[in-house]
Amino acid sequence: MKPLKVYLADDHLLIREGLKKILSSEKNFTIVGESGDPDEVLDFINDNEVDILILDLNMPGRSGLDILKHIKNIKPEVKVLILSMYSEDQFGERTIKAGASGYITKESASEELLNALHKIAKGGNYVSPAFAEKLLFRKQNIPDKKPHEILSDREFQIMILLAKGKTQVEISNELVLSSSTVNTYRSRILEKLNLKSNAEIIRYAIQNNLI
């Protein structure tokens, strides 16, 4: 059996080096490329054969969720494993619904990466056992939609950053967006959640176990 072709998409070189180290002794997988630039990632996926993409959610200028959705449109056969600094509770369900085959946090990558890749390679999906139970519970007990569930993926991402106390300038720098764009998203978030301030966003996020 030929090794599965893996591509690494993360804007932090140290993270990519760590992933390569974990995969270096694995004969079932071979790394065919890497990049921290969303456009380079999409161009490579479009023009080359890739079996599994390991994708960071927090890519510069374009969210990992946008990249995921685009890839599932142009190359639906590519399996995508989300690697994120955000917890599963924050983005896990959104990414699985968008077509991801798995979700692990950067904190747990050293322990979970290979297990996740092996399960995905066999056609399965991978999330932590604890999160799998939560997803099952949610399906069995479907509640009315909460306000934050109607936010777009980018709005939700910025809401989480605001809830963590990040300033508009910090969010602008982290996501490579203009300050005015971040402010526009913030206004939409406040309107959709019927809130008036960052303090209320923080309170809302805590009450709904988002941070």
Secondary structure as the mmCIF struct_conf table of DSSP 4:
data_model
#
loop_
_struct_conf.conf_type_id
_struct_conf.id
_struct_conf.beg_label_comp_id
_struct_conf.beg_label_asym_id
_struct_conf.beg_label_seq_id
_struct_conf.end_label_comp_id
_struct_conf.end_label_asym_id
_struct_conf.end_label_seq_id
HELX_LH_PP_P HELX_LH_PP_P1 LYS A 2 PRO A 3
STRN STRN1 LEU A 4 ALA A 9
BEND BEND1 ASP A 11 ASP A 11
HELX_RH_AL_P HELX_RH_AL_P1 LEU A 13 LEU A 23
TURN_TY1_P TURN_TY1_P1 SER A 24 SER A 25
BEND BEND2 LYS A 27 ASN A 28
STRN STRN2 PHE A 29 SER A 35
BEND BEND3 GLY A 36 GLY A 36
HELX_RH_AL_P HELX_RH_AL_P2 PRO A 38 ASP A 47
BEND BEND4 ASN A 48 ASN A 48
BEND BEND5 ASP A 51 ASP A 51
STRN STRN3 ILE A 52 ASP A 56
BEND BEND6 LEU A 57 LEU A 57
TURN_TY1_P TURN_TY1_P2 PRO A 60 GLY A 61
BEND BEND7 ARG A 62 ARG A 62
HELX_RH_AL_P HELX_RH_AL_P3 GLY A 64 ILE A 74
TURN_TY1_P TURN_TY1_P3 PRO A 76 GLU A 77
BEND BEND8 VAL A 78 VAL A 78
STRN STRN4 LYS A 79 SER A 84
BEND BEND9 MET A 85 TYR A 86
HELX_RH_AL_P HELX_RH_AL_P4 GLU A 88 LYS A 97
TURN_TY1_P TURN_TY1_P4 ALA A 98 GLY A 99
BEND BEND10 SER A 101 SER A 101
STRN STRN5 GLY A 102 THR A 105
HELX_RH_3T_P HELX_RH_3T_P1 LYS A 106 SER A 108
HELX_RH_AL_P HELX_RH_AL_P5 ALA A 109 ALA A 121
TURN_TY1_P TURN_TY1_P5 LYS A 122 GLY A 123
STRN STRN6 TYR A 126 TYR A 126
HELX_RH_AL_P HELX_RH_AL_P6 PRO A 129 GLN A 140
BEND BEND11 ASN A 141 ASN A 141
HELX_LH_PP_P HELX_LH_PP_P2 PRO A 143 LYS A 146
HELX_RH_3T_P HELX_RH_3T_P2 PRO A 147 ILE A 150
BEND BEND12 LEU A 151 LEU A 151
HELX_RH_AL_P HELX_RH_AL_P7 ASP A 153 ALA A 163
TURN_TY1_P TURN_TY1_P6 LYS A 164 GLY A 165
HELX_RH_AL_P HELX_RH_AL_P8 GLN A 168 LEU A 175
TURN_TY1_P TURN_TY1_P7 VAL A 176 VAL A 176
HELX_RH_AL_P HELX_RH_AL_P9 SER A 179 LEU A 193
TURN_TY1_P TURN_TY1_P8 ASN A 194 ASN A 194
BEND BEND13 SER A 197 SER A 197
HELX_RH_AL_P HELX_RH_AL_P10 ASN A 198 GLN A 207
TURN_TY1_P TURN_TY1_P9 ASN A 208 ASN A 209
#
